[in-house]
Amino acid sequence: MSSPVVLILAAGRGERFLASGGNTHKLEALLGGQTVLAHVIQAVEAAHLLWQLVRPEGGTCGMGESISLGVQATAEASGWLILPADLPLIQPASLLSVAEGLGEKGIVVPHHQQQAGHPVGFRQEYREALLGLSGDKGAREIVTGARSQGNVLDLSLADYGVTFDIDTLADLRTAQEIRQVTSDVPD
């Protein structure tokens, strides 16, 4: 099976970050000298996976629309890893584990300490369902349906980065502290 494409979802408004005192969009906020978005892209590139940035001018109406746009732009892919762009601590090995998990099941949901995270992986068989998403409603119903059919792999990972996102200035400070004490997190 060929590698899936990582859809880096970067179309959100980042309103909670601005409301918490941020003076820029959260994806442009600096973390260790690089933007939050740059950390995510760097992790994907270090995993040697193909990727598509979903960040249309003017944003989207929500995660569902962003996923649909990303799948539309990469419709011939063997599958997709849906990765919000605000997870700067994600490890390349986690991305690869999710991609490899698609060889076992049609959908892969990574977990850290029993908390579901990202990226959620989808094989090509879910293309039409992903294309049908709209608005702010993500792919949860697709995952629920696949789970009822036994087609979801719940993948336990040691990577805190699959669940830790940046929503506020406090989150950004926490990410900086984690980076300072964790030598495994790439710059």
N, C-alpha and C positions, 0 to 999 in steps of 0.2 A: 504494500500500500504506500502510495506517495505521501509526502508530508502535507498536513493540512495548513491552511493559511491562518495566521493569527490576525484577528480583527481587533485593532486597538481603537476602542471607542473613546473619542475625545470631543464629543459634541455638546456635552452638558454645560450649563451656565456657571456652575461653581458658586451658586448663591450662598450656600452655608459658609463657605470659606470667606467670602467677602463680608458676610454678616458677622463673622467672628473677629473681624479686624484686619483681614488680609487686604493688601493694597494692589493685588494683581489676581488674575485668574489662577486657581490652584495648580493647574498644569504648568504654568509659567513660574510658579514659586520656586525659589532656589533651595536645593537640598544638597549640601556638600559641594557647592559650586556648580551644580548642574540643575536644570529644571526637573520637576517631577516627571514630566513627559519624557525627557531625555533618558532618565533612569529606566523607564519601562521599555523604550525602544532599544536601549543598550542590552537589556536582558534578553529580549527577543532575538536580537542579532547574535548575541553570544550563544544562543541555543541553535543558531543556523537554521531558523525557520523563516519561511516567507511570511510577509506581513503586509497589511493594508491599514493605513490610518484613516479612520472615519471621522472627519472634522469638516463638514461642509460649511461654506460661508453662511453665516446666520444661524448655525446650529440646527438642531432637529427638534421634533416634538417630544422626544424621549428615547429611552433605550431601545424599545421595539423598532422604531423607525431607523435608528442607527444600525442595529443588527441587520435589518432588511437591506439598507443601502450597502453595507459591507458585503453581504452575501451576493447581492446583485452585481457588484463590481468584480467579484471573484467567483462567479457562478460555476465555473468548470473545476473548481478546487475539489479535492477528495474529501474535504471536511473543513471545519472552522473551529478555532479556539477563540471564544468570546472573552476579551480581556479589557476591562475598564482601564483607562489610562491613568488612573489615580492610585495605582498599586506599585509604588516605586521600590518596594523591598522584595518584590517577586524574584525568585531565583531561576536562572536558565534551566537548571535540572528539573524544576517543577513543570515548566512549560514542556520539556521533552517527555516527562512522565505522563502528562495528560495526552500529548500527541500519540505516544506509544499505546496508551490505554484504549485508543480508538480501534486498535487491532482486536480487542476483546469484545467490546460492546459499542453500540451506536452512539451513546452519550457517556461522557466521563465528567463526574463532578468531584473536584478535589476538596479535601477536608483537612483542616488543621485543628487538632484537639476537638474533634466532633463538630466543628463549625464549618458549614459549607462555604466555599470560596470560589475563586476564579483562577485561571480561565476555565470555563465550562466548554468541553469539547463536543462537537457534533459531527457525525459522519455525513457524507453526501446524501444519504437517504432522507435526511431532515431538511434538505434544501427548500422544498416548497413550503413547508411549515415555517421556516425561518423567513422566507421571502414574504409570507403573509402577515408578519408582525407589523404593528403600527403603534403610534403614540408612545406613551410612557410604559406600556405593558411589555415586560421582557419575555423571556422564553420559559418561564417557570411552568406554564401549563404544558408545554411540549415535554419538559423533563418529567412532570407528573404522569403524563400519558405513557411515556416510554418506561417509566419505573413500574407501572402497573403491568407492563408486558415483559418485564424482566430484562430490559435492554439498557440499563444504566449501571455503570461501574462507579461505585463510590470509592474513591482513591484517597487513602490516608497518607498525608505528607507531613514531614517535619518542618516545612517552610511556613513560618509565621506570615510571610509576605503574600500568601494566597488569600488571606482574610483581612489584612491591614490596609485600609485605604485612607487617603487624605481628604477629609471633609472640612477641617477647621485648622486654625493656626496651632492649636494644642496638638492636633495629630501630626502636623509638620514638625513641631518640636520633639514629639515622641519619636518620630522616624529618625530625626537627627541623633537623638540619644542612642537609639538602637544601632545605628550605623557606627557610632563611636565605640560601642562595646562589642560589636560583632564583626569579626574579621572576614566572615564569609560573604558579606554584602559587598558587591562590586561598586566601585566609584562611578 
